[in-house]
């Protein structure tokens, strides 16, 4: 990670991202019983001058959790937790992809005998 784009070997360009919460299960009274947090993004890798290193890939994550009508505050806290968790997971996936590309570009070589 560097402060200036010109100093970077690789640049992640986010082309599209989406975060949404959707009701996927309902109680007999028609209230949401199960919610799903969905997060996705398209990102591509470029070098410092903007040349394509890897085409855009889709990262798509979903987390489902149950809610209780009588615990409204707990449901809001649960949703916040799920959103933070899924965002952190997407960031880690991007970093793993960067590390994989870097290891392919700069393979570790065993010392010559």
Backbone as CSV, one residue per row, in Angstrom:
resi,resn,N_x,N_y,N_z,CA_x,CA_y,CA_z,C_x,C_y,C_z
1,UNK,0.841,-1.163,0.000,0.000,0.000,0.000,0.895,1.237,0.000
2,UNK,0.605,2.148,-0.888,1.384,3.376,-1.006,0.438,4.576,-1.063
3,UNK,0.979,5.746,-0.770,0.163,6.963,-0.746,-0.093,7.517,-2.145
4,UNK,0.858,7.370,-3.045,0.756,7.940,-4.392,0.551,6.839,-5.433
5,UNK,-0.352,7.045,-6.354,-0.605,6.061,-7.411,0.656,5.772,-8.209
6,UNK,1.482,6.779,-8.461,2.695,6.599,-9.251,3.682,5.640,-8.583
7,UNK,3.588,5.491,-7.265,4.487,4.594,-6.542,3.978,3.153,-6.504
8,UNK,2.755,2.940,-6.950,2.139,1.610,-6.857,2.561,0.715,-8.010
9,UNK,2.713,-0.570,-7.708,2.956,-1.553,-8.760,1.634,-2.003,-9.364
10,UNK,0.622,-2.140,-8.516,-0.716,-2.531,-8.955,-1.746,-1.578,-8.355
11,UNK,-2.807,-1.326,-9.116,-3.888,-0.449,-8.671,-5.199,-1.215,-8.817
12,UNK,-6.000,-1.214,-7.754,-7.335,-1.811,-7.820,-8.301,-0.727,-8.265
13,UNK,-8.975,-0.976,-9.371,-9.982,-0.023,-9.838,-11.352,-0.665,-9.641
14,UNK,-12.117,-0.092,-8.703,-13.472,-0.581,-8.465,-14.372,-0.005,-9.546
15,UNK,-15.035,-0.872,-10.273,-15.885,-0.409,-11.354,-17.350,-0.319,-10.940
16,UNK,-17.752,-1.185,-10.013,-19.144,-1.181,-9.578,-19.210,-1.902,-8.244
17,UNK,-19.992,-1.358,-7.327,-20.204,-2.042,-6.053,-21.653,-1.875,-5.634
18,UNK,-22.121,-2.843,-4.842,-23.511,-2.808,-4.393,-23.593,-3.454,-3.019
19,UNK,-24.385,-2.868,-2.155,-24.647,-3.420,-0.830,-26.129,-3.238,-0.555
20,UNK,-26.808,-4.332,-0.235,-28.236,-4.237,0.030,-28.664,-5.279,1.060
21,UNK,-29.744,-4.981,1.747,-30.356,-5.916,2.680,-31.739,-6.248,2.149
22,UNK,-32.030,-7.549,2.036,-33.282,-8.006,1.439,-33.963,-8.988,2.388
23,UNK,-35.270,-8.850,2.554,-36.038,-9.820,3.336,-36.223,-11.075,2.487
24,UNK,-35.813,-12.229,3.032,-35.918,-13.485,2.274,-36.854,-14.498,2.936
25,UNK,-37.315,-14.187,4.149,-38.255,-15.063,4.836,-39.211,-14.224,5.666
26,UNK,-40.469,-14.648,5.714,-41.493,-13.866,6.412,-42.247,-14.737,7.405
27,UNK,-42.721,-14.096,8.469,-43.545,-14.796,9.464,-44.962,-14.930,8.912
28,UNK,-45.797,-15.652,9.635,-47.193,-15.813,9.199,-47.944,-14.481,9.213
29,UNK,-47.427,-13.511,9.985,-48.038,-12.179,10.035,-47.509,-11.276,8.917
30,UNK,-46.598,-11.781,8.108,-46.063,-11.002,6.996,-44.875,-10.133,7.346
31,UNK,-44.350,-10.275,8.550,-43.167,-9.503,8.962,-41.903,-10.242,8.557
32,UNK,-40.839,-9.491,8.238,-39.571,-10.162,7.896,-39.068,-11.006,9.064
33,UNK,-38.714,-12.229,8.763,-38.203,-13.162,9.765,-36.736,-13.480,9.495
34,UNK,-36.372,-13.388,8.221,-35.001,-13.692,7.816,-34.555,-12.644,6.801
35,UNK,-33.385,-12.062,7.041,-32.840,-11.038,6.152,-31.529,-11.533,5.553
36,UNK,-31.208,-11.009,4.390,-29.959,-11.365,3.724,-29.236,-10.091,3.327
37,UNK,-27.977,-9.983,3.741,-27.122,-8.875,3.318,-26.377,-9.368,2.091
38,UNK,-26.473,-8.609,1.012,-25.802,-8.965,-0.244,-24.810,-7.876,-0.609
39,UNK,-23.612,-8.289,-0.900,-22.575,-7.336,-1.300,-21.869,-7.888,-2.531
40,UNK,-21.638,-7.021,-3.485,-20.903,-7.443,-4.676,-20.103,-6.264,-5.200
41,UNK,-19.028,-6.595,-5.885,-18.255,-5.554,-6.550,-17.513,-6.133,-7.736
42,UNK,-17.309,-5.267,-8.717,-16.457,-5.572,-9.849,-15.179,-4.772,-9.657
43,UNK,-14.065,-5.446,-9.759,-12.788,-4.756,-9.613,-11.823,-5.297,-10.656
44,UNK,-10.996,-4.423,-11.170,-9.962,-4.839,-12.107,-8.628,-4.339,-11.602
45,UNK,-7.579,-4.951,-12.060,-6.234,-4.568,-11.644,-5.508,-3.918,-12.803
46,UNK,-4.861,-2.809,-12.489,-4.086,-2.067,-13.477,-2.694,-1.823,-12.919
47,UNK,-1.769,-1.520,-13.816,-0.462,-1.084,-13.331,-0.528,0.419,-13.092
48,UNK,0.583,1.009,-12.689,0.596,2.425,-12.296,0.191,3.372,-13.426
49,UNK,0.408,2.963,-14.683,0.063,3.846,-15.802,-1.326,3.552,-16.371
50,UNK,-2.048,2.595,-15.763,-3.418,2.335,-16.184,-3.599,1.185,-17.146
51,UNK,-2.511,0.449,-17.462,-2.639,-0.716,-18.338,-3.276,-1.871,-17.566
52,UNK,-4.128,-2.619,-18.232,-4.837,-3.733,-17.622,-3.872,-4.858,-17.254
53,UNK,-3.938,-5.298,-16.003,-3.145,-6.438,-15.538,-4.044,-7.657,-15.413
54,UNK,-5.254,-7.456,-14.898,-6.243,-8.527,-14.791,-7.617,-7.931,-15.069
55,UNK,-8.410,-8.590,-15.932,-9.748,-8.078,-16.228,-10.625,-8.043,-14.973
56,UNK,-11.714,-7.315,-15.073,-12.628,-7.178,-13.934,-13.167,-8.540,-13.521
57,UNK,-13.210,-8.741,-12.213,-13.785,-9.952,-11.643,-14.917,-9.545,-10.712
58,UNK,-15.872,-10.432,-10.583,-17.004,-10.199,-9.692,-16.748,-10.914,-8.375
59,UNK,-16.841,-10.176,-7.294,-16.831,-10.759,-5.957,-18.239,-10.571,-5.411
60,UNK,-18.861,-11.658,-4.987,-20.254,-11.625,-4.564,-20.392,-12.411,-3.262
61,UNK,-20.867,-11.754,-2.209,-21.031,-12.396,-0.903,-22.439,-12.167,-0.382
62,UNK,-22.926,-13.146,0.380,-24.253,-13.047,0.992,-24.189,-13.600,2.408
63,UNK,-24.892,-12.939,3.304,-25.006,-13.398,4.690,-26.483,-13.346,5.066
64,UNK,-26.999,-14.454,5.571,-28.394,-14.534,5.983,-28.459,-14.603,7.502
65,UNK,-29.409,-13.890,8.082,-29.587,-13.921,9.532,-31.068,-13.772,9.866
66,UNK,-31.430,-14.280,11.032,-32.822,-14.248,11.500,-33.060,-13.027,12.370
67,UNK,-34.286,-12.536,12.338,-34.674,-11.416,13.182,-35.903,-11.815,13.983
68,UNK,-36.029,-11.184,15.143,-37.147,-11.449,16.050,-37.939,-10.155,16.195
69,UNK,-39.249,-10.228,16.004,-40.100,-9.033,16.093,-39.946,-8.299,17.420
70,UNK,-39.738,-9.035,18.492,-39.691,-8.412,19.808,-38.336,-7.783,20.118
71,UNK,-37.339,-8.001,19.287,-35.998,-7.470,19.543,-35.540,-6.569,18.392
72,UNK,-36.222,-5.457,18.235,-35.959,-4.542,17.126,-34.543,-3.976,17.192
73,UNK,-34.099,-3.551,18.375,-32.752,-2.984,18.504,-31.685,-4.023,18.207
74,UNK,-31.905,-5.252,18.644,-30.943,-6.318,18.370,-30.869,-6.594,16.865
75,UNK,-31.980,-6.489,16.160,-31.996,-6.721,14.718,-31.172,-5.661,13.996
76,UNK,-31.283,-4.412,14.426,-30.492,-3.340,13.805,-29.007,-3.559,14.057
77,UNK,-28.656,-3.972,15.260,-27.262,-4.250,15.598,-26.739,-5.448,14.795
78,UNK,-27.575,-6.441,14.623,-27.196,-7.622,13.849,-26.933,-7.251,12.388
79,UNK,-27.780,-6.387,11.843,-27.584,-5.951,10.458,-26.275,-5.172,10.321
80,UNK,-25.995,-4.277,11.259,-24.746,-3.516,11.227,-23.545,-4.455,11.290
81,UNK,-23.617,-5.454,12.166,-22.538,-6.429,12.289,-22.345,-7.188,10.982
82,UNK,-23.435,-7.634,10.362,-23.336,-8.387,9.109,-22.735,-7.536,7.991
83,UNK,-23.110,-6.265,7.927,-22.572,-5.370,6.903,-21.082,-5.159,7.113
84,UNK,-20.655,-4.931,8.345,-19.220,-4.774,8.626,-18.459,-6.047,8.285
85,UNK,-19.028,-7.182,8.628,-18.384,-8.465,8.384,-18.219,-8.740,6.895
86,UNK,-19.259,-8.504,6.135,-19.212,-8.787,4.700,-18.275,-7.810,3.981
87,UNK,-18.233,-6.560,4.441,-17.318,-5.570,3.861,-15.869,-5.966,4.121
88,UNK,-15.585,-6.387,5.334,-14.229,-6.836,5.690,-13.835,-8.063,4.862
89,UNK,-14.774,-8.973,4.655,-14.500,-10.171,3.866,-14.179,-9.815,2.415
90,UNK,-14.911,-8.873,1.830,-14.616,-8.432,0.462,-13.217,-7.813,0.376
91,UNK,-12.859,-7.000,1.358,-11.528,-6.393,1.376,-10.446,-7.467,1.440
92,UNK,-10.646,-8.468,2.269,-9.665,-9.541,2.391,-9.552,-10.342,1.109
93,UNK,-10.668,-10.569,0.428,-10.618,-11.285,-0.848,-9.819,-10.500,-1.883
94,UNK,-10.013,-9.185,-1.926,-9.238,-8.360,-2.856,-7.741,-8.432,-2.540
95,UNK,-7.397,-8.341,-1.274,-5.991,-8.419,-0.885,-5.391,-9.778,-1.215
96,UNK,-6.142,-10.861,-1.024,-5.636,-12.190,-1.385,-5.386,-12.283,-2.879
97,UNK,-6.265,-11.692,-3.677,-6.053,-11.700,-5.135,-4.788,-10.923,-5.508
98,UNK,-4.588,-9.790,-4.852,-3.371,-9.017,-5.100,-2.118,-9.807,-4.738
99,UNK,-2.155,-10.453,-3.596,-0.997,-11.243,-3.166,-0.738,-12.394,-4.132
100,UNK,-1.790,-13.021,-4.642,-1.644,-14.124,-5.599,-1.019,-13.619,-6.897
101,UNK,-1.486,-12.495,-7.382,-0.926,-11.942,-8.617,0.520,-11.540,-8.413
102,UNK,0.814,-10.948,-7.265,2.188,-10.560,-6.968,3.096,-11.787,-6.896
103,UNK,2.611,-12.873,-6.285,3.443,-14.076,-6.186,3.665,-14.713,-7.558
104,UNK,2.699,-14.586,-8.470,2.893,-15.103,-9.828,3.890,-14.248,-10.600
105,UNK,3.859,-12.932,-10.352,4.768,-12.020,-11.048,6.191,-12.105,-10.499
106,UNK,6.324,-12.412,-9.215,7.630,-12.474,-8.556,7.766,-13.804,-7.811
107,UNK,7.904,-14.913,-8.539,7.970,-16.206,-7.855,9.211,-16.317,-6.983
108,UNK,9.051,-17.023,-5.891,10.186,-17.261,-4.998,11.023,-18.361,-5.619
109,UNK,12.301,-18.091,-5.763,13.193,-19.066,-6.390,14.126,-19.627,-5.315
110,UNK,14.351,-20.915,-5.429,15.276,-21.513,-4.474,16.713,-21.139,-4.862
111,UNK,17.588,-21.014,-3.885,18.972,-20.630,-4.190,19.640,-21.690,-5.071
112,UNK,20.474,-21.219,-5.976,21.195,-22.141,-6.880,22.273,-22.854,-6.116
113,UNK,22.470,-24.124,-6.452,23.522,-24.907,-5.790,24.841,-24.726,-6.500
